Amino acid sequence: MLFGTASGLANGVILPIMIIVFGGILSKFTSRSTDACTLNFTALAIESCPEGYTLSASNYFSSLSICKFNLTFDLQSEITQQTLYLTGIGCASIVLSYFQVICWSFTAERQTKAIRQKLFQSILRKEIVYFDLHKTGELNTKLTDDVDKIHDGIGDKLGATAQFTASFLTGFTLGFVYGWKLALVILSIAPLLFVSAALFARLASGLTAMELKAYGRAGAVAEEVFSSIRTVLSYGGQEREEK
């Protein structure tokens, strides 16, 4: 669990860094196009190109392999270096994503297995009055569907929560470093986002509780009907049970 959380946090930090590196690649293209308009092509041809070679803005980029430009003029070298950085970061993200998902999925399997065992042991210790109030089908639903909901909640979703939290914090930190004015504007609407997320989480939890309760009652009825299917058919109670 700890390793999966650490992988999720590291994976979350990677995404803003990838955006910064990709932005650097785009900046190289835009700055190079500006530099190409201000270069002294005559002096640059005398310094770096073969004798008699005519250098201009139209053939500058195609002349990178012919002329021995200084590395400061070599766009291809700069882009290649940035691309290698981006590739390395992407490979690291793939590895971290794998460990993030596999560790939390393994943890969810162990936890749900333990929950089912504890729940089954608790049911066996109940008094007989408990089974008069709760149907066996409802208990079966609790052992399967309810625990599966817990599995879905603590599986890869917790790893994704750690990842998105790290991305959010890292993104805002880099935002203040690279453009604090725009970051403040975005931060002004953050309370609205938090309130919306809290309301959605509360609504989702309430609907999930209602869903589990309804499934429990339906499972109890289905279990009772299927266990006494001959009695239901003999008395013609199909339509009543369908409701």
N, C-alpha and C positions, 0 to 999 in steps of 0.2 A: 504494500500500500504506500509506504513512504517513497519507495523507488518510483512507483507509478506517478505519485504526486510531483516528485522532483522532475521527472521526465516531462510531465505536463507543463510545469512552470517554465522549464528551459525551452520547451517547444513554443510556449506563448511569447517568450522574449525574442525568439527567432523571427517571427513574422514582421514586427516593426523594423528589425535590422535589415531584413530582405527588402523592405520598401525603401529604406535609406540607400542601400547599395544600388537598387534599380534606378532610383532617382539620380544617383551619381552617374550612372551610365547615360541617362537621358541628358544630363547636364553636359557631359563630354561632347555629345553630338551638337547641342545648341551652341556651346561656347566655341567649338571648332568651326562651325559655320560662320560665326562672327569673326573669328581670327582670320579665316581665309579671305575675308574682305579687306582686312587691314594689313596684310603681309606685304613686305617689299619683295615681290617675286623675282626681280632682277638680281638683287643682292643675295637672295636665298639660292637662286640657280647657280650663281658664281661660286658660292660657298659649298654647296652640297651636291650639285648635279654634274653629270659629265659635261665636258667642254662643248659649247655650242648648243646645248639643250635649252629649249625655250620653255619656261615655266609660267603658267598663268592660273587664274582661279578655276578655269574650266578643266584643266588636266592635273590639278594639284593632287587630288586624292588618288588618281591612277598612277601618279609618279612616286608614290611612297615606296614601291619596290625597286624603282630605278635610281632614285636619288638617295643619298645617305644622309637623311635628315637627322637632326638631333632628336633624342627621345622626347623632348618637349613638343616636337612637332609630329610625333608618331601617334596618330589617333588609334591605329590598329593595335599597337602594344598596350595602350591605356585601356581600350575596350576589352581586349583579351584578358588582362589582369582582373578587371572588374567582373567579367563573366566567370572566371575561375573562382573568384570569391563567392559569387552567387550560386555556382554549382556546388561548392563545398557546403555552403549554408543549407542548400536544398537537400543534400544527402544527409546532413546531420538532422534535419527536420524529419526525414523519413524514418530514420533509426529511432529518434525520440518518440515519434508518433506510434511506432510499433510497440515499444516498451510501455508507453502510456496506456494503450488500449489493452494489451495482453495482461499487464499487472492488475489493472482495475477489474478486468473481466474475471481473472482468477480469484481475486478477493471477493467479488460478488458471488461467485459460485460457492466458495467456502462459507460465506456468511449466510446465504440462503439455505444451505444444507444444515447448518447449525440451528437456524431459526425453525426449520421444519421439524427437526428432532426435538427441540425444546417445546414447540407447540404440540406435537404429538404426545410427548410425555405429560404435558400439562392437561391435555384432554383426558388421558387415561386416569389421571388422579381426581377427576371431577366426581361429585356425588351424582347419584342417579337422577336427582331432581333437575340437574343441569341438562340432561338429555331429554327430559320431558319438555323443556322450554326451547331447546335448540334441536332442529332436525339434523339427521346425519348428513344429508346432502349439503347443508349449509357448512358443516364442519369440513367436508371434503373440499368445498370451494375455498375455504380459508387456507387449507393446506396447499392448494395449487395456485389459484388465480391471485389471491392476496399476496402470497409470498413472491410470485412472479413480478408483481408490481414493485415490490421492494428490490428485487434483482435488477429490474430496469432502472430504478432510481439510483442505485449505488454502483452500477456497472461503469461503462465508459463515460457516462454523463458526469460523474464527479471528476474524472480526469479532464474532461472538456471544460468543466467549471474552473479548474485550476489553470488550464491553458488560457482561457479567455480573460481571466482575472489578470494574469501576468501580461497578456497582450494589452489590456486596457491601461494598466499602470505604466508599462514601458512606453506605450504610444503617447500617453500624456506627458511623460517625462521628456521624451524626444521632441514632442511638440513644443514644449516650453523652451527647449534648447535651440531649436531651429526657427521657431516663429512664435514668440510668446504672445503677441497681439492676437493672432488668429486662434491660438489655444485658449485664451481668455474668452473669446467670443463663443467658442464651442462649449467651454466649461459653464457658461451662463445657462445653457439649456440642460445641463446634466441633472439637476433636481427633477425636471419633468420626466426624464428617462428613468430615473430611479423610482419615482412614484408610479409610473406606468408599469414597470417591471414588478413592483410589490403588489399592485392590484391584480395583475395577471397571475402571479404566483398564488395569491389567496383564492382567486376564482378557480384556478386549476385544481388546487388541493380540495376545495369544497366539492367540485364536480367529481373528482376521483373518489372521494368518500361516498358520495351518492351512488356512483357506478358500482363500487364494490358491494355496497349494501344491497342494491338491486340484483346483482349477479348472485349474491349469497342466497337471497330468497328464491330466485329462479332455479338455482342449482338444487336447493332443497326440494322444490316441487318436482323437478325432473327426476331426481333420485327416487323420490317416493313413488312417482308414477311408473317408472321403469321397473322398480322392484315389485310392483303389484300390477303389472300390465294386464294380466288375465282378469283380475277383478274389475279394472277400469273398462275393459272391452265388454265384459259380461253385463255390466250395468249401463253401457252406452254413455260413458262419461268423457268421451274424447273431446267433444266441443267445450265442455266446462274446463277441462285441464289445459286446453290450448290457450285459454284466456289467462 
